[in-house]
Amino acid sequence: MTMRTAVSDINNEFNQKIEDIKSSNTYDVLDMSGAKAEWKEVLAVYAVKMNMDLDNPQEVMTMDDSKKQKLRDIFWDMNEISHNITTQTTRSTSGSGTSATETTTTTKTLHITVTHKTADEMASQYHFSQDQIDSMHELLDAKYNSLWSSVLHGIVSSNSDIVAVAQKQIGNVGGQPYWSWYGFGSRVEWCCCFVSWCANECGYIDAGVIPKYSVVDDGVNWFKSKGQWIDGSAEPLPGMIIFFDWKYDGLDGSGDHTGIVEKVEGGRVYTIEGNASDKCQELSYSVGYHEILGYGFYESNSSSVGSGDVASQVWTRLKSYGYSDSVVAGIIGNMMRECGGDTLDLDWDIVGHYNGDEFYGLCQWCLSYTPPGFKGSTVIAQCDYLKQTIQSAFANYGGNYGGITYIEFLQSDTRTAAIAFERVYERCGDYANEDNRRANNAERAYNHFH
C-alpha cells in the first residue's frame, strides 16, 4: 500500500471514533475543541523511530500491514480523544401575576476534546538519542513542506499567482466587484464569488483547475469529485482553497465559508477571505483548527507543459517524489542523452524508431510496453510513469549494475545514479561509450540546478 493509503485509513479510524462518541450519546449541542497532531510530525517520529532503531532498523520508504500497525501505534500515542456531557438548566417566566408561567429548559452539551503531543514530546517519551532528535528536526524543517505534501496527499506544487491577486484585494468592503462579476444584480454572501473572481483573474477557471462557484458546498464537492481534497487536519500549501464548517451551526459537515490560503508559518494558516465581516481580510488559524473543513488543491501552472523549460519541470516533479538532487540529476543526465542531444533542451514529445519498434518521450520508452494512450502524454504524466516503474526495474535488472538495489540507487551520488539508471532502467547496452557520457550530463544538470 502507499503511505497515503495508510494515513487515510488511520484518519478514517480517528474520525470514526468521534462519530461513535456522537452516536452513543444524547445531546442538544455539540462542542468540539482541540486538534490532532500534524501528520508530518507523526511521520517524522515514525521514520526516526523505525529507521534509527539500533536493535532493529527498518526502511520506511515502503508500507505494509506490519508497518501500518507501527504507524497506527505512534499515531495513537500522540493523539487522545476525550468527551464529557454537561447539563445546563434555565428557567424563564412568561406572563405576570396569577397567569405567570414558568418554563424550565435543560440543554445537554456534548464536549469532545482532541489533545495531542508534539514531536518533541514524543522524542522524550521514546527516549530518542540526540542523533535521532537532530534527524527528526531536519525532517520537520519548513524547507521540506512541499515534499510532505507530496508524501501525504500527492500534491506536488502550490500556486502563488492566486495569492498575489488576492493580496491586492485586501481592504475591499462590500464585495461589489466580485458578486457583480459573477452575475448577481445585488449583494449576496460573496466569499465564493471572491475566490472565483481571483481564480478567473489567473485564468484558472477557463483552464478548468478551479471551479466557478457561488455556493460553498459546490466548491467542496467539485474538489472532492476530482480527488483534490485534503481534510482540515492537514497543513496546506499557499494557493490552496480553504473551506470552513462553522461551529455555531453544529459542525454539520457542510461548508459555510471559503477563502484562499496565503501562507503557513509558525503552526498557523494565514488566509485571505472575502466577506469576512463584509470585507476582504487576512486572517489566521492554527493548523488543524476544528472549524476548518478541508482544502481544495490543484496543479499549479508551473508544473504543466508550456510553463517553464522542460528540464526545470522534470527537476521539480522528480524532487517532489523525495528523490535527492544527485538522483534527479542522474535521471536527467540520461534524458539529456535520450531526448536532448546531450543538452538540457529536452524534447519531451519526441518519437523515435529503431529495429521496427517505436519509442516515445523523455526516456524513449518502448511504446509496445507502455499503457494505452501513453504516446502524447505530458511531462508530468511521463515523470509519474517513471516513478511507477523504476522500483520494479531495479528489482528485475539490478544485476546489470552489480546487483544495485533501489534503496542503494536512492542513496547514490550523481555519477553513480546516472550510470545505474542507464544500465538498469534504460538498458541501452553500449555501456562502454555511454557510462561517462551520461554521468557527465548528470554533473552538468546538477551544477545547472545549483
N, C-alpha and C positions, 0 to 999 in steps of 0.2 A: 504494500500500500504506500501511498505518498504521505509525506509529513502533513500536507493539508487535510488528507482524509482522517488521519489520526486526531489532529486538532479539532476538526469538525465533529467527530464522534464524541470527543470529551466535552466539547462545548454543548452538544445536544444533551449529554448526561447532566451537565450543570443546569441547563435550562429546565430539564425535566424535573429535577429536584425542587426547583422553585414552583413549577406547576403542580407538583404533588402536594406541596405545602398549601398552596392556594385552594386546591380541590378538596383537601381533607379538613379545612377549617371553614366555619361560617363567619362571615364578616360583612360589614357595611362599607368600610373604607379600607383601601389598600395603601400602605405607606412603605415604600421601598427606599433603602439607602445603602450607600457604600458601592464598591466596585471590586470585581475580581482582579487578580494580578494580570499585568500585561503579559501577553503570550511570549513576547520576545524575552522577557525576564525568566519565564518558566523554561523556555527552550535553552537559554544561556546556562541556567543552573543544570538542566538535563545534560547538555553537551559536555560541560566540565565534569560533572559527577560521573558520567559514563566513560568518557574518553580518557580522563586523567586518574582513573581508579588504579592505584598501584597493584592491587591484587588481581583485578580482572578488567583491564582496559578493553573497551569495545568501540568500534567505529560507529559514528552517529549519522552517516550520510544515507543510510537505508533505514527502513521502518518495517517491522513485522509485529506479530501479535505480542511476542515477548517484550520487545522494546516499548510497544504501546502501553503495556501494563506498567512498566517502569516510569514512563512519562505520566501516566494517569496517577500513579502514587505520588509523584513530585507535585503534580497539579493540586491534588487534594491536601498535601502537606502545606501548600501555600495558600489555599482558599478555604474559607469556612462560611457556611450559611446558617444563620440562626433566626428564630422567629418567636414572637410572643403576641398576645392579644390584650389590648386594654379596652376597658369599657367606660364610657362617659355618659352620665345621666344628666339631662337638662329638664328643667320644669318651666313651663310658661303658663300664663293666665290670660284668658280672653274674657271679655265682658266685665261687668262690675256689679258690686252689691250681691244680692241673693242669686243673680243669674250668672255670676262669675264661674268659669270652668277652668280647672287646672289640668294641663296636659303634661304627661311625663314621656320623654323621648330618650331611648337608650341607643347609643351608637357604639358598635364594636369595630375597633380598628385593628387590622392585622399588620403588624410591623415585621417586615422581612429585611434582615440586615446581612450584607455581604462584607466580610472583612478579609484582608489578605496580608501576607508577609512579603516584604521586598526581597530582591535577590540577595542583598547583603545580609538580611536576617536569615535567609536560608543557608548562606555560606557559613554563618556561625552555627546554625543548627546541625549542619552536615560536617562541621569541623574541617572546612576546606583549608588547605595549606596556602601559604602566601602566593605560590605559583598558580594555584587554582583560582584564587581571588583575582590575581592580575589578569589571567586569561578571561575570566568572566567579565571583568570591567572592559577589557578590549572588545569583546563581543558586543557589549552594550553601548559602545561609543556611537555617537549620533551619526558618524560618517557611514555606518552600516545600515541606517534606517531603511534605505531603498531595497537593500538585499533582504532584510527581514520581511518586508512587504512581499517580495518575490517568493520567499520560502513559505510564508504563511498563507498568502492569498493569490499567488500567481500574478501579482501586479508588478510590472517591470518598469513603470515610468510614472511620473506625475506631470502636471502641466501648470506652469506659472502664467501662461497667457491670460487665462480667465481671471486669475488673481489680480494681475495688473489692471485689467479692465474694471474689476470690482472695486479696487482701491480708489480709483478716480471718482467713484460714485458715493464714497463715504460723506455723510452730511446731508444728502438729499432728504427732503421731508415730503411726505405725501405720495411719492411713487408715481406721479403722473407720467413721466417719460416711459415707464415700464408697462403699466397697465394699459395706457393708450396705444403703445406699440403693439401690445398683444391683441388689441381689437375691442377692448371694453370702452364703452362710451362714458362711464363714470367710475369713480373709485371702487375698487374691490380689495379684498385682502390680497396683498400684492407680493408676498415673499417668493412665490413660484414665478411670477412674471419677472421679478428682478433676476433670478437665476437664469431664466430662459433668455432674457434680454442680453445678459453678459455672454451667454453661450453663443447667441446669434452674432454678437459683435466679433467673436473669434472664428466664425464660420463653422461652428461645431454642430449646429442644428442641420444645416444643409449637408454636412458630411455624415450625419447620422450617428454621431458619437455621444451626443447629449440630447434628450427629448425636449420638445417644446411642451410645457405643461403648466396648467394654472391650478390644478388640484394636487395637493401633496402626495396622496396615495397613488396618483397616476405616475408620478416620478418614481416612487418607491417600486411600484410593480414593473415599470419599464426596466429599471436596472436589475431587478431580481430575475426577470424573464430572460435577460441576456447573460445571466450568470456573473454579473458585475456588481456584486453586493457583498459587503462585509458588515458584521454586526457592530453594535455600538461599543463593545469592549475593546475593539482593536485600536491601534494607533494609526491614524490616517496619514496620507501624504498631501502636500499642498495641491490645490486644484480639485480635490475630490468634492463631491456634493454631499453635504451633511443633512440628515433628516432627524427630526425630533418627535418624540411622543411625550407630551406634557403630563406631568403628574396630576394636575388639577382635574383632569377628566378621567383619571383612573389608570393611567399607563395601560391602555387597552390594546396596544399593539398596532394601532393605526397612526399614520403620520399626521402631525399637527403643524409642522413648521419646517422650513428648509433654508439652506444658505450655502456658502462656499467656504471650504477650509483654506485659510490664508497661510498658516504655518503651525508647526508643533514645536514648542520649546518648554523645557523645564517641567515636563509632565502635563502641560496644558495644551489644549487645542484652541487655536485662535481662529475666529471665523469672521466673515463679512456677511451680514444678513440684511436683507430688505424687509421692511415692515416690522422692524423691531421697535416697538413704541412709535410706529408710523415713520421711522427713519431708517436710512442705511447706516448701520453701525458696525464697528469692530467689537466683538465680544469674545469671551473665552470661557472654557470649561475644563475641568480635569479630564485627563484621558480615562475613558471608561465610565464617564458620568452617566448615571442611571436614566436620565431623560434623553440621551442620545439613542435613537432607534437604530441607526446604522449609516453607512456611507455608500454612495454610488461611485464607481470608478470607471475609468475608460483609458484607452491607449492615447498617449499624447502624440501630437504631430511629429515630435522629434524621433519617434520610434517607427514611423511609417515611411514607406518608399516615397522618394521625391522630396524629403526634407533632410538636408544634410548629406554629406557624402556617404557612400555605402559602407566603406570601411569603418567610419565612426558609428554608423547604425549597428554594424556587426559587433564592434567592440562593446558598445553599451549593452546590447542584448546578451552577449555571452557573459559579460561581467555580472549581469543581473541574476544569472544562474548560480553565482557564487564561485565561478572559476577565478583563479588567480590571474594577475597581469601576465605572468610568464606563460601560463597555459593558453590564455586568449591570444597572446602574440604568436605562440606556436601554431595555433589553428589558422590564424590569419596569414601567417607565413606560407602555409600550404595553399590557402585560397589565392594568394598573390601569384602562385605558380599555376594554379588550376584555371583561373579566370581573369588574372590581372596582368599577364605578361611580365611577371616579376615586379609589378608596381602595386601601389595601394589603390589604384584606379580599378576597383573590382567591377566586372561586368556580371551582375547578379542574374541576368536574364539570358545568358549565353547558352547556345545549344551546340554540342559537338558530336562528331560521328567518328567511329573507329571500328573496323572489322565488322561492319554491319549493325553495330549497336549505336544507340542514341544516348547522349549524356546531357545533363542539364544542371545549370546553376552554379552556386558558389563553390561547391565541392565536386562538380561534374559527376553527380550521381547517375548511375546507370538506370535509365527510365524503366527498364523491364523489372526492376526490383522495388521501385518506389510506389507509393499509394496512387490509386487512380486520380487523375487530375493534378498530379504534382507539377507537371510542366506548366509554367505560368505562375507558380506560387511566389509569394512575396519574399522579401529579405527576411522578415520576421518569421514567416512560416518555414522557411528553409533552416533558419537557426534553430527553431523548435524541433524540426525533424532531426537535425544533427544531435540535439540533446537527447531525443528519444532513442536514438540508435547507437550512440557512442559507447555506452557501457557494455552492451552486448557484443560490440565489435572487439573490445578489449578482452572479454571473456572467451571469444571464439578465436581471435587471431593474435593474442598477445605473444604467442610463440614466435611471431615474425620479428620481434624485437626483444629477444632474450627472456621471454615469458613475463614481460611487464604487465602489471595489473592496472585496473582502472584507478585504484587508490594511489598507486605509485605515479601514474601519469598526472594525477591532480596535484601531486606534490613536487613535480619535476621543475627544473629550471627551463629557461626559454629554448635553448638549443635542443635539449633532450625532448621537450614537449613537441617541438616541430618534427623531429625525426620519428618519434614514437607515433605521432598522428599520421605521418606519411606512410609508415610501414604497416600500422595496424588498421587504420581507418581508410586511407586512400589506396593502399596496396598497389602502388604504381609499378613496382617490380624493378625499376632501374635504380636501385639504391646507391650504387657507386657514384652515379652522376647527380642524384637528387638530394642526398643527405645534406651536404654542405650548402647547396643552393637554397633549399627550403629553410635551413637553420639560419642562413644569412638574411633571408627575407624576414624571418621572425624577429631577429635582432633589430632590423630596421623598423619593423612595426612597433616593437617595444619602445624604441627610442622616440618614434613619432608621437606616441600617446603619452609620453612623459616630458 
